[in-house]
Amino acid sequence: MGTKFKCNEETVVRTVAGKLKGFFYDGIYTFHGIRYAKAGRFQEPRPVKPWEGVKDALSYGYICPVLSYPRPTGEVATPHRFWPENENCQYLNVWTNSLKASDKKPVLVWFHGGGFSSGSSIEQVCYEGDNLARKGDVVVVTVNHRLNVFGFLDMSDFGEKYKNSVNAGIADLVAALEWVRENIEAFGGNPENVTIFGQSGGGGKVTALGQTPAADGLFHRAVVMSGVLSDDLMFSNVEPRELVLALLQELGLSEDEAEKLEHVPARALVDAVNRVEAAFGKEGKRIAWGPKANDWYLGDPLKVGFTQHFKTIPTMVGTVLGEFDMEPPVPGKDALSAGERRAIVAGKYGEENADEVIRRFRQAYPDKNEVYANHLDTMFRPDTIKYIKKKAAESTAPVYSYLFTAEFDLDGGKVPWHCSDIPFWFGNACRIPVCQIDGVSERLEQQMNMSLVNFARTGNPNTPGLPWWEPCGREQMRTMILDRECTMREDYEAELMPYILKVKPAFVFDPGMFADEEEEGSAWVY
């Protein structure tokens, strides 16, 4: 039997900047907390300086400070982990089964969720890359980067060195991909075969990199998981200069002292942001952190079109059936009569619309209980469909669409929620108790995990056990339904989604809806 664990000269790699020591466990070499860049506050990242000797890569790196402390909630559905914070958070982690440069394995680079304001590369238990590296024979990289005020405060009115401060968090991701290009061969990876993938805010980061010319050539495939969200939902109506001036005033600084914001202690800056945000909220204004179009980042592709380069990138895009589903579960739903199920649907959509909702829902989802019509995602799915259709129409590379619809045995049966598909893609369902669906989990995980791996390897997600997965055409929305039994469907939502949007007000995301006045902090919802 081979060595189960080692951490010695055999687990040392040489990067461009110097040597790193990771550890080997159960067939996988693991490197935690690799510093890929440094940056002054609000400024562009720069490479780390070379070092002598061997640095340990045995502990996860700092995560970016968040604006609101998390409150434990929903952990049975989406287990999380938390870690020390520091704005100097440009760290990444690597998992691989080989340290031979000649192996040239596909590389998958993961961007975490949490919008552009929260989260980390380790926040979810299912982000661990060892099983994906082991099962897929690939190299896995997960990335921390600057978020919220540290990564997306627009200081461009206050000095040339801040011209791209509003995109500093995305610039960190470009720096991480540059590190991958320069170093991943030492970990057995192929810098000419890099797939970027992310969920929720991480999916948004994938789409943003597709619109960032500085990232051209640094990745070769892209996967967007529940990450296409309209600017109309995540809008900010506070002008950049107005926000900076409010922060300066809150901190007792004048307009010509803007540069001093670089040196305000991180927690004091976060507290000031929270006070300013609360004050703006009383005026009916809101702050939304994220990239902003300029000559570096070209903007939302749904509004400005895809870049010529991203049109050549094979892309996989999808969502889950429920996403931020706020409807209460219906215990015993399968024992209800047709009339009782109709009454539940009518309670949401109205008596005048219930029959038509049910008819269209049955047509789209013949294997689902009608009460699940009340749980359909209208937050991500409409713009995801637009994104897929636009990308398929404009691209020379294939676009693959999916929808994850597997029901979980939670609260009497629950449609998949935001993040519930991630363990299956990573091959980590074994780590998440709620993912244990008797007679289903292992097969579904194998199908999803290997379709992701095959897509990373070749740009085509087809794998044994799945129906043939066809890319979308210029006029055809072809979608792989990932469920207890996977099926390939074409334009199956064409009648349902427009009608649902007409009779159900579009969901407007409000982080405050997850707050509890009796508890400090805010719920983790991703």
N, C-alpha and C positions, 0 to 999 in steps of 0.2 A: 504494500500500500504506500502511495506517495505521501509526501509531507503535507499535512493539513495547514500548518501555519509556519511562516518564516518572515523575519524582518532583519535582513543582514545585507551583505554586499551583493547578494543575488537579487535584491529588490531595489537596487539603485539604478536610476536612469540619468543620462546626461542631456539636459536641455540646452538651448542656446545660451541662457544666462548662467547655468551652473548645474551641479548635480542635486538630485532629489531622491530621498529614500522613502518608499512606500512600504506596504506589507503585502504578503501573499496569504490568502486564506481560501480554502476549499476550491482551488483551481483558478482563482481570480487575483490578479495584482490590483491593489487599490491605492490611490494617491488622493489624500484629502487636503484641502486648503492650500492649493498651489496659487501663489500670487502671480497674476497675469499682467497687471498694470498698476500704476499709481496715478494720482491726480490731485491737483489743488482743488479746493471747493469751487464748484461752478465752472470748472475748466476741463479742457480736453485730457483724456488719459494719455499716459506716456509709458513706454516699456520699463520694466524693472531693471535696476542696475545689476550687472554680473556680480557673482560672489565666488569666493574661494571655499573649498571644502564641500561638505554634504549637508544640505538642509533637510530636516524632517518634513515629510508630507503625511503626517499621521493623525492630524486633528482637523476637523472642519474649520474653514475660515470664518471670520466675522460675517454677520449678515447686516444689511442696511437697517438703520433705525427706522421704526415705523411710527406713524403719527398717533396711533391709539393702541394702548396695550390690549392684547387679545384676552378675551374671556372664554374659558373652556365651555364649549357647547357643541353639540352635534358630532362628538368624537367617535361615536359608534359608526357613523356613516362615512366620515372623512377624518381619520386619525392624523394629528399634527404633532410636530416637534418644534421647539423654540431654542434659541441659541443666543450667545452674547452679541450685542450690537456695536457697530462702529461704522462711521461713514466711509472709512477706508476699507471697503468691502469687496474689492476686485479680486475675488478668489474663485477658483473652479476645482472640481473633483473629477477624477478619471478612474474608470474601471476597464480592465482588459485581461484577456487570458494569455497574452503573449507580449514580450518586450523585444521581439525581433522586427527590425525595420523592414525586412524583406517580406513580411507577411501582408502588409498593405490591406488591412481589414477596413470595411466601411466604418465611418465615424458618425455617430449620432450625438448632436449637441442639443441639450434640453434647456429651455427657458421656462422658468417657473411662473405660476399664476399669481394673482393678487392685484390685478390691474397693473398700473404703473406706480403704485404707492405702497404696496405691502408684499409680504412673502419672502421666500428664500429658496435656495437650491435644495435644502433639506427639510423644509417645513412640513411636507407630507411624507409619511412613512413610505408611501409607494413610489417616491422619487429615487430610491436606492437603485443604482445601476448594475449591481452584480448579476442579477438573474437575466437581464437583457443581454449583457455581455456574454454570459455563459451559454444561454439558449440560442442566441443569434450569431455567435462567433463574430461579434462586432466590438468596437471601442465606444464607450459611453462617456460623455462629458456633461456635467451639470454646472451652471454658472450663477454666481451672485453678481449683482451690479447695483449702482446707485438708483434710488427710487425717490418718489415724492419730491420734497423741496431740494434734496441733494442732487437729484438727477434731472429735474424738469422745471426748475425755476427760471423764468425768462428774464435774464439780467442784461439783455442786449442793449438796452438804452443807457447803460451805465459804464460802458467801456468796451473797447475792441476785443479784449481777452475773454469777454463774456458772449461773443457773437453767437455761439452755438450752445450756450448753457442750457437752453430749453430742451436740447436733445442729448445732454451729457450721459443720461442713462443708456440711450441707444448707442452712443459712441463707445461706452464701455463694452457693449456686446460686440461691436466691430473689433475692438481691441482683443477680446477673447477669441474671436474667430481668427485674427491675425496670429495669436499665440498658437492656436491649433494648427494653422498652416505651417508655422515655423518649427513646431515641436512634436506633433502627434506621431510622426514616424518612429520616434524613440519609444512609443507605447504600442507599437505594432499597427498603427493606423495609417490610412491613405489620405493625405491632404488633398488629393484630387477627387475624393469621393466623400463629401461631407453633407449630411442631412441635418437641417435645423428643424426642430419640432418643439411645440409648446402648447399649453392649454390655457384658456381664459386669457388673462393678461399676457401669458407666454405666447399664445397664438397671435395676439396683437403685436407682440414684438417680432414674430416671424413676418407678419405682413409689413411691418415698418421697415425691416431690413430689406425686404423686396423692393422698397421705394427709396433705398439709400445707396447711391452709386458707390460710396466708399466700401460697401460690402460686396460689390460685384466680384465674382470669381472666388470668394471665400466660402461659398456653399453651392451645392449642386442639386439639391432637392429640398422641398419644404413641406411641412405638415402643420396644418392649422387646426387645432382642436378647440371647439367652442370659443373661438377667439375673434370672430368678426362681429363688431358691434358698432352701430351707427353713432356718428358724432352727435346726433340729435339726443341720444340717451346719455352720453358722457360729455356733455358740453360744459364749458366754463364761460360765465358771463362777467367775469372780473378781468379787466384789462391788465396785461402784464405789468405796465408801469404803476398802475393803481395798486396792485398787490405788493410790489416791492416797496413803494412809498408807505403803505400801511405797516409793513413789517419794520421798516426803519423807525417809524413813529412809535410803534409798540416797544421797540428796544431802546428808545431814547436817542436815536441817531438822526442826523439831518440828511438831506438829499445828497449833499456833497461828501457824505461819509459812507456811501454805499459799499465801498471796498471793505469796510469793517465787518460787513456780513460774513466775509470769509473766515473771520476769527472768533465769532460768537460761538461759545460752547454748543456742541450739537444738541444737547437736550434743551438748552435755553432757546435755541432756534426753533426746535420742534414745538415747544410750549407756546412760543410767539405765533407760529403758524396756526396752532389750534385756536388761540384767542382771536386772531384776525379772521379765521374762517367762521367762528361763531358770530362775530360781529357782522360780517358780510351776510351770514345766513339770516339775521334779523332784518336785513334790508331786502331779502328775497334774492340774494346773489349766491352763487356757488362756485367753488374752485374745483377743477378737474385736472389732475396731473397726467401728463402724457406728452408725446412728441408734437412738435409744431412745424408746419411746412416752412421751409426756407430754401436757400440754395444748396443745403446739405442733405436734408430730408425733403422729398418731393411731394409728400402729402397722401391723403387717403385715396387709394386707387379707385374706390367707388365714385369719387368726385373728379379726380384728375386723370384717371386711367393708369394702367400698369406701365412700368418702365419697360423699355425694349429688352433689357437683360432679363427681367423677371418673367417675361413672356416665354423665355426659353427654358425655364425651370419647371420640371415635373412637380406637380403639387397634389397633395391629398388634403381634403377639407371636409369637416363634418361637425356634428353636434350630438347631443343626447336628447332623448324625448322630452324630459321634464325641465332640465336646467334649473333655474331658480323657481321651481314650483312651490307656491305658497298655499296650495289647497290642502285641507286636512284629508288624511287617509279615510277610506271607506271600508271599515272592517266588515267582513262577510259579504263583500260586494258580489262574489260569484253565486251566492245563494239568493240574491235579490231577483224579483220578478222584472219583466221588461218594463212594466209600468213604474216600478220603484226606481229603476235605473234612469228612466226618462225623467222622473221628477227631480233627480239629482242634477241632471244636465240642465233641465229647465231652471233650476235654482240659480245657475250661473249665467246662462245665455238668454233666459226669458222663455215663456211659454210659446211665443210666436216663432222662436228660432230653434227650439229643441229638436223637432223632428228632422229639420234639414241638417243641423249639426250632426245628429246621430247617423243620418244616411251617408253623409260625406265621410264621417269618421270610419264607419264600417267599410266603406269602399277603400279607404286608405289603409286601414288596419283591421282586416277581417278576423285576426286572431286575438284582438284586445277587447277587454270589457269596455262598454260604452262610457262608463263613468270616467275613464281616463281621458275623454275629450276635455274634461275640466282641467287637466294637468298639462296640456300641450304648451310647449315653449313658444312664446311669441317675442321673446327678447332677443335671442340670437338667430333663430332659424330664418326669419325673413331676409335679413341682410346677408346671411350665409348663402342662401339661395342666389341672391343677386350677385354676390362675389363669385360663386362657382360659375354661373352662367356667363358673366362678363369675362372671367379668366379663360373659360373654354372657347368663347367666341374670338378672343383676341390673341390667344397663345399659339405658338408652334409646338409646345410641349403638352403632354396629356394632363388632364385634371380629373382626379378621382374623388367621388363624393361618397360619404357614408352617413348613417344615422344609427346611433346605439340605442336600442329599445328594450333591452332585457329587463324584465321585472325582478325586483329583489324581495326577499321574504322579510320585510320590515314593516311593522305597523299594519299587518294584514295584507301586505302587497303594495309595493311602491314603485312607480316608474323611475327610471334612472335620473339622478340629480346631477347637478354641476360637479364634475370631478369623478363621478362614479365609474367612468370608463378607464381612467388612467391606470389602475392596477393591472388591467387586462393587457393594455398596450405594453407595459413594462415587464410583463411576466411575473407580477408581484401580487396576484390575487391571493396567494398563500399567506401573505402578510396581513391581510385585511379580513377579519372574520365575516363581515357582512357580505363579502364577495363569494362566500362558499355556497353555491347553488348546487344542490345534489344532482349529480348526473349531467351537469352543464358546465360548471366552472372550468374544469381542466380542458375540455374541448374548445370552449369559446376563447379561453386565454391563448391556447395554442394557435387558433385561427387568427386572432387579432395580433398577437405578438409576432408571428411569422409573416403576416402580411406587411407589418411595419418594417421588419427586417428585410424582406424581399424588395420592398419599395426603396429602402435605403441602399440596397445592393445594386439594383438594376433600374429603378424608376418605375417598376411595375409591381403592384402589391399582390398579384395572384399567388395563391399557395394551395396545396392539397387540402381538401376538406371544405373549402369555400366554393360556392358557385363561381363561375367565371366572372371576374370583376372588370367590367368595361368602363373606359373613360367616358366622360361626358362629351357629347357632340355640340356642334354650334347651336343646334335646336333641341337637343335631347338632354334632359336632366336624368342621368342614370345613377341610381343610388344603391349602395350595398347596405342592406338592413342587417345590422349585427345584433343577433338575438339568440334565443335558445335553439332556434333553427334559422340559419342565415339565408336570406333570399336577395336576389337582384331585382330591383323594381325600376320602372321608367316613368317619369312624370307623375308619380302616384299622389303627390301633394297638390297637383295643379288645381283641383277643385276645392280641396279642404282649406289650405292655408289662407287664400284670399277671403274666404267666407268667415273663417274664425277671426281674422283681423278686423273684418267689418262689424261683427256682432260682439266682439270682446275688445275693450280698450287696450291698446298696446301697453305692455308692462313698462313702467318707469322706475328705473333702479334708484333707490334712495338708501344709502348706507344706514341712515338713522332708523330704518324700519327694523334693523336687527339689534338695536340698542335696548337695554333694560335699565330703567331709571333706578332700580334698586341695586344694580351691579355696576362696578367700575369696569371700564373697558368696553370693547365691542366684540360681537361674535365673529368668529372666523367663518367665512361663508364660501371659501373656495378650497 
